[in-house]
Amino acid sequence: MRSLIIALLLFVLFTVKSQVIGYNLPPKSFYDDVKITMKDFTKYECKNVYIKSDSVSFLNINKQKYESLALSKIDYLRVQEGNQALKWCGYGALLMGLIAVINVTEYPNNMQNPSGLIIGFTLSGAVIGSLIGLAVPKWKTYYLNY
């Protein structure tokens, strides 16, 4: 009798949980660039994506026509959320700063203003890195739980 009650409670818990969770959708309902992966591993690259409560409508880039898919058939959505300018800014500053420090330590007699050289190289590396990072998109993945 006790095991029957526990089994019944577990059954109710899991059915209620699956009904309450629903879909793990992105916060906005419109996105410019989205990659959709279906449960059968079909992939779509999309523009002008509208996310509704039960479906997604989008412009298929490959076919150049509007389509609509049910959320129950989608495995996950990858949404473009900004770029990686800050990350690449750090990479550029670090790399060029290290090059400047190595130059200053290798050839100390040829430098008239070593701190200015290090600062100049570091700042130029940061600027170049951030310009590169502007072209690198940042993607966030939303797995649908249904």
N, C-alpha and C positions, 0 to 999 in steps of 0.2 A: 504494500500500500504506500509506504513511504517513497519507494523508488518511482512509483507511478506519479505521485505528486511532484517530485523533483523533475521528472521528464516533462510533465505538463508545463511546469513553470519555465523550464529552459526553452521549450517550444514557443511559448507565448513571448518570452524575452527576445528570442531571435526574430520572430515574425514582426514584432512591434519595432524592433531596432531597424530592420530593413525598410520598413515603411516610413520611419521618421527621418532617416538619413537622406534619402533621395539622391540627387545628383550633386557632385562637387563642381559647381559652375564658377567661372571667373566672375569678378565683382561687377563688371560693366556688361551691357548687352550688345555693344557694337565694338568691333575691332577691325583695324585695317588689314593686318596680316596674321593669319592663323594656319597652323598645320594640323590636319585632322587625321587620326589613325583609327581605323575601324577594328572591330573585334576579329575580322577575318584578315587582318594585316594590310588591307587596302589603304593607301595614303592619298590624301588630297592636299594640295597647296592652294590656299584660298585668299581672296581679297574681299573687302566689304562684307564682313561676317556679322550676321544678326543672330544672337543667341536668345532663344525663347525658352519657355518652361518645359517644352516637350520636343523641340526640334531646333535645328540650326540651318539657316539659309545663307548661301554664299555664292560668290562668283568663282567658278572653277577656273584656275589660271590656264590649265592645259587645254580645256575644251572651249574656253571663252563663252561660257553660258552659265546662267544662274541655276543652282540646284538646291535641294532641301533634303536633309537627312534627319531621321529620328534619333534622339539622344540615346535610346536603348540599344542602338546598333554601334555606337561610338565607344571606343576603348578610352582614348584620351585626346585632349586638345593641347596644342602647344601655342601659346599666345605670345606675340612679340610685345615686350614691355620695356621700351627704352633701348639704350645702347651701353657699351662698356667703356666709355671715355675715361672714367675715373680709374678703372683698373689698368688700362693701358697707359694712362698718365703716370702712374706709379712705376710701371715697368720701364718706361722711357727714362724717367728721372733716375731710377736706380742704375740702369745700364750706363747712361752717359755720365752719371756721377762717379761710378766705378772707373770708367775709362779715364776721366779727368784725374782722379786720385792716383791711379797707377802711373799716368804720365808725369804728375808732379813728383812722385816718389822716385821714379826712374831717372829723371833728368832735372834735379833740383837747381843746378847752376844756370840752366837756360831760362828759368822762369823769373819774370820781374814782379808779377802779381799772382801768386799761385791761388790765393783764395778767390780772386775774381774769375780766374779760369775755371775753378771747380764750380762756382755758383753759375757762371754762364753756361757751361756744359750741362749742368743739372737742369736748369730752367729750359734750355732749348730741347733737351730730351723729353721733358714733361710736356712741352707744347706739341712736339712731333708725335709723341705717344698718344696724347688726347685726340689729336686729329685722326690718327689711325683708329682709335677706339670709337670715334663717332660713326665709322662705317661698319662696325661689328655689332650686330643686333644681340639683345639679351632676350632669351626665351624663358618662359615659365610654363611648366607642365601641370595640367589639371586632369587627374585621373577621375573618371566617372565611377561612382560606387554602386551603380544599380546593376 
